[in-house]
Amino acid sequence: MNRISRGQALDASWLAESIARAGLPFPVILRPPASHGGKGVVLAHTRADIERSELTQADTVYATAFCDYRSADGYFRKYRMIFVDRKPYPYHLAISDHWLVHYVTADMLPAPWKLEEERAFLKDPAKALGTDALATLENIAKRLDLDYAGIDFSLMPDGRVLVFESNATMLVHPEPHASPLAYKNTYVDAIVDAFAQLIESRRARH
C-alpha cells in the first residue's frame, strides 16, 4: 500500500503521475484515509476513473495494486478467521459477484449454494481451504503473536493466501436464533469459549 499525499486537494493528473511513480499499474485500488466498510473506495482501471471519482477532493489517498482473485466460477470469496491465543477459528465466508466483498452486501441469503459453501468452510476449514493454506494462516497467527486478532483473506487459483487485512479489532457476533444464519452460532460459541479459556488461563498465572 502506498500513501499518496500532497498537502492540498489532489488533481487527477498529479494523482495519476504519483501512482505511476510508485510503480503501480492499472487497475489500482484507491482509498481515502480513515474509511471503513468500503466507503469511498475506487477501483481505477484508467485515468478517467480517477477523474470521475471524488478522491480528487481529498489531499491524501492510499493506493494498492489490484489483484484479481475471483474463483473459476467467476465469484469473489472473502473468508474470515479469528485468532485466539494464536490459533485460527473459522468465522464466515462471503461470496459475491463484486470484487469489494462484504458479508452484508454479498446477497448470501437468497443463494442457498453460498450458505452451503459457508457451512462447509465452517465445518472443515482444512478441507475447504487446503492444508497448505491453513498452515499459512496458522503461521500468520503465530507471527502476529496476539491473544486476539482476525484476518480477512481469499485464495488465489494456485492456492496461495491473499491477505486483505489482519488486525486485533475483527468483529464477531452471534446470529438471532430464528435467522437462516443461526448455523454460524456454533462457531461463534467456539471463538467465545476459546477466548474465555484464554482469560482463565491468564488469570491462573497470577
Backbone torsions as a table, in degrees:
resi	resn	phi	psi	omega
1	MET	NA	134.5	-179.4
2	ASN	-114.7	129.6	176.0
3	ARG	-89.9	122.5	-179.8
4	ILE	-116.3	115.9	-174.9
5	SER	-136.6	145.9	-177.0
6	ARG	-124.6	-18.4	-176.2
7	GLY	84.0	-0.2	175.4
8	GLN	-154.4	173.2	-177.3
9	ALA	-55.7	133.6	-179.9
10	LEU	-76.0	143.3	169.9
11	ASP	-110.9	157.8	-171.2
12	ALA	-59.3	-41.9	-177.8
13	SER	-64.1	-47.2	-179.1
14	TRP	-63.9	-40.8	-179.3
15	LEU	-65.9	-44.0	179.0
16	ALA	-62.1	-40.8	178.8
17	GLU	-66.8	-37.8	179.1
18	SER	-66.2	-39.1	177.5
19	ILE	-63.3	-42.0	178.8
20	ALA	-63.9	-42.6	179.5
21	ARG	-63.6	-29.8	178.8
22	ALA	-76.8	-5.8	178.6
23	GLY	78.9	23.2	-179.0
24	LEU	-100.7	114.9	177.1
25	PRO	-80.9	155.3	171.9
26	PHE	-70.2	148.9	-2.7
27	PRO	-76.4	154.2	-178.6
28	VAL	-136.9	142.6	177.9
29	ILE	-90.0	127.6	179.3
30	LEU	-117.1	129.5	-174.7
31	ARG	-132.3	129.9	174.8
32	PRO	-72.9	156.6	179.5
33	PRO	-67.1	152.2	175.6
34	ALA	59.9	30.4	177.2
35	SER	-102.8	146.2	-179.4
36	HIS	-137.4	157.5	177.1
37	GLY	66.8	21.2	178.4
38	GLY	82.5	3.4	-177.7
39	LYS	-66.2	125.5	177.3
40	GLY	80.2	0.0	-178.0
41	VAL	-77.0	137.1	-178.5
42	VAL	-127.0	134.8	170.2
43	LEU	-100.9	105.0	-175.7
44	ALA	-95.0	116.3	176.6
45	HIS	-89.6	-24.5	-177.4
46	THR	-144.6	170.8	175.3
47	ARG	-61.8	-32.6	179.1
48	ALA	-62.4	-34.2	177.5
49	ASP	-63.1	-36.9	177.5
50	ILE	-65.3	-43.1	-178.0
51	GLU	-64.6	-32.4	-179.1
52	ARG	-81.1	-14.3	-176.2
53	SER	-82.2	170.5	176.5
54	GLU	-93.2	4.4	-176.2
55	LEU	-67.0	-24.0	-179.4
56	THR	-71.5	-5.8	175.7
57	GLN	-85.3	-11.1	-180.0
58	ALA	-96.0	169.7	176.4
59	ASP	-107.5	-3.8	-179.1
60	THR	-145.6	139.2	170.4
61	VAL	-139.2	159.4	173.1
62	TYR	-109.9	128.1	-176.4
63	ALA	-113.4	133.0	-178.6
64	THR	-135.4	137.4	175.9
65	ALA	-62.7	135.1	178.8
66	PHE	-84.8	134.1	177.3
67	CYS	-116.1	117.9	-179.3
68	ASP	-74.9	103.4	-172.8
69	TYR	-106.9	15.9	-177.6
70	ARG	-63.0	148.0	179.7
71	SER	-79.1	175.3	-177.4
72	ALA	-61.3	-26.0	-179.8
73	ASP	-84.7	2.6	177.2
74	GLY	90.7	-2.8	-179.4
75	TYR	-97.9	153.7	175.9
76	PHE	-99.9	137.4	-178.3
77	ARG	-122.2	132.6	175.0
78	LYS	-124.6	117.3	178.9
79	TYR	-97.4	149.4	171.3
80	ARG	-129.1	130.1	172.4
81	MET	-125.1	149.6	179.7
82	ILE	-110.3	133.7	177.5
83	PHE	-98.9	120.0	173.8
84	VAL	-120.4	120.1	-176.7
85	ASP	51.7	41.1	172.9
86	ARG	72.6	19.9	176.4
87	LYS	-120.5	132.6	-178.4
88	PRO	-82.9	138.2	175.6
89	TYR	-126.2	133.7	179.8
90	PRO	-71.1	140.6	179.1
91	TYR	-122.1	-50.8	174.5
92	HIS	-160.4	167.9	174.8
93	LEU	-135.9	124.3	176.2
94	ALA	-110.9	135.2	-178.5
95	ILE	-124.3	125.4	-173.7
96	SER	-140.7	157.9	173.6
97	ASP	-91.0	3.5	177.9
98	HIS	-112.0	144.7	-175.5
99	TRP	-66.9	-28.5	-179.0
100	LEU	-92.8	93.6	-169.0
101	VAL	-93.4	126.3	169.1
102	HIS	-133.0	142.2	-174.5
103	TYR	-58.2	-41.3	-174.1
104	VAL	-70.5	-17.7	-179.0
105	THR	-114.5	10.2	-175.3
106	ALA	-87.9	0.8	-179.8
107	ASP	53.1	51.0	-179.5
108	MET	-73.7	-44.2	-172.7
109	LEU	-61.4	-40.5	-179.4
110	PRO	-73.1	-3.8	-175.5
111	ALA	-121.3	92.3	-178.6
112	PRO	-54.9	-33.1	-178.7
113	TRP	-65.3	-31.6	176.9
114	LYS	-67.4	-42.9	180.0
115	LEU	-65.0	-38.1	178.4
116	GLU	-65.5	-38.1	178.0
117	GLU	-67.7	-37.8	176.7
118	GLU	-64.5	-43.0	177.6
119	ARG	-56.4	-43.9	-178.6
120	ALA	-63.5	-40.1	177.7
121	PHE	-64.0	-45.5	-179.0
122	LEU	-63.7	-38.9	-177.2
123	LYS	-71.4	-39.2	-174.6
124	ASP	-147.6	80.7	-178.7
125	PRO	-58.3	-36.3	-178.8
126	ALA	-62.8	-39.9	179.2
127	LYS	-71.8	-39.4	-177.8
128	ALA	-71.0	-38.7	-174.1
129	LEU	-98.2	-28.6	-171.6
130	GLY	99.8	147.5	-175.5
131	THR	-66.5	-33.5	179.8
132	ASP	-66.4	-43.5	179.4
133	ALA	-64.7	-41.4	179.3
134	LEU	-64.6	-38.1	177.2
135	ALA	-63.7	-37.6	176.3
136	THR	-61.2	-43.9	179.7
137	LEU	-65.4	-38.2	176.9
138	GLU	-63.6	-38.1	177.7
139	ASN	-67.7	-38.0	176.9
140	ILE	-61.8	-43.0	179.2
141	ALA	-59.3	-40.9	180.0
142	LYS	-70.2	-38.5	-179.3
143	ARG	-68.3	-36.8	176.4
144	LEU	-64.0	-39.1	176.3
145	ASP	56.3	46.6	178.2
146	LEU	-116.2	148.1	176.5
147	ASP	-65.6	-35.7	178.8
148	TYR	-140.0	133.6	175.3
149	ALA	-164.2	177.6	176.7
150	GLY	-148.4	167.6	-179.2
151	ILE	-145.4	135.3	170.9
152	ASP	-106.4	132.5	-174.0
153	PHE	-157.9	171.1	171.9
154	SER	-138.1	178.4	176.6
155	LEU	-114.1	132.1	173.9
156	MET	-77.8	161.5	-179.2
157	PRO	-55.1	-28.2	-179.9
158	ASP	-89.4	6.7	176.3
159	GLY	93.5	-6.3	178.0
160	ARG	-68.9	151.2	178.2
161	VAL	-87.4	126.0	175.5
162	LEU	-102.8	111.6	-176.5
163	VAL	-88.0	126.6	173.9
164	PHE	-88.3	-50.4	176.8
165	GLU	-163.9	157.0	175.3
166	SER	-147.6	129.1	-178.3
167	ASN	-158.0	178.0	-175.9
168	ALA	-95.7	15.5	-177.3
169	THR	-126.4	24.6	-179.8
170	MET	-65.7	135.0	-176.3
171	LEU	-79.5	137.2	172.0
172	VAL	-134.3	130.0	179.1
173	HIS	-149.5	148.8	176.9
174	PRO	-77.2	159.2	176.2
175	GLU	-98.4	150.9	175.1
176	PRO	-56.2	144.9	-175.2
177	HIS	-61.2	-29.3	-179.2
178	ALA	-88.0	-0.4	-176.9
179	SER	-76.4	146.4	173.3
180	PRO	-61.9	-14.6	179.6
181	LEU	-96.3	9.1	-176.3
182	ALA	-62.3	-18.9	177.6
183	TYR	-61.3	-20.3	179.8
184	LYS	-72.0	-19.4	-172.4
185	ASN	-65.2	-29.9	176.1
186	THR	-58.0	-38.6	-176.7
187	TYR	-83.5	-29.7	171.5
188	VAL	-63.8	-43.8	178.9
189	ASP	-60.4	-37.7	179.5
190	ALA	-63.1	-38.9	178.3
191	ILE	-67.3	-46.6	-179.5
192	VAL	-62.7	-43.2	179.9
193	ASP	-63.8	-40.7	179.4
194	ALA	-63.5	-38.8	179.5
195	PHE	-69.1	-38.9	177.7
196	ALA	-62.8	-40.3	177.7
197	GLN	-65.4	-36.5	177.6
198	LEU	-62.4	-46.3	179.5
199	ILE	-61.3	-42.9	-179.0
200	GLU	-64.2	-39.5	179.5
201	SER	-67.2	-36.2	177.6
202	ARG	-67.9	-39.3	-179.8
203	ARG	-64.8	-37.2	-177.7
204	ALA	-67.0	-19.8	-179.8
205	ARG	-76.8	-16.6	-174.2
206	HIS	-112.5	NA	NA
